[in-house]
């Protein structure tokens, strides 16, 4: 049993398949140049975000702090998690010793 695909309904739009069809792309950037020119270099930019990068030591410290908080909230009971906590304690002792 064969099916005539041409007779089947389709959601596709022929305009979308035509590579020469401009669609709404031509109008997409209309007026953008004047918008950019109106903004000064010191204009407020809602997408701008000031940040400072952590050093490796600061990032490790922050991660350990958050993991400790998470572990206290979850209260892990498995042997594997207890070993992880012991490892964290050992790392903290080493870090304190290195800082001194």
C-alpha positions, 0 to 999 in steps of 0.5 A: 500500500503506497501513500501519496505524500503530496496529498497529505497535509503539511505544516511546512511553509513553502516560503521558509524553504526558498533560499531567496525569500528574505522573510523579515530579516531585512526589517530586523536591523532597521533603526538599530544604527541610530539606537546605538549611536544615541547611547554614549560610552558611559550609558547604563547597560543592563547586561553589564556585570562587574565581577572579580575573578577568584584565585584558585585558593579562594575558589577552593575555599568557597567550594569547600564552604558550600559543600560543607553547608550542603552536607550539613543540610542533606546529612549524608549517612553513607560510608562514602559520604563520611569518607568525603567529609573526612577528606574535606577536614584533612584538606582544611587542616592542610590549608590552615597549616599552609596559611600559617 
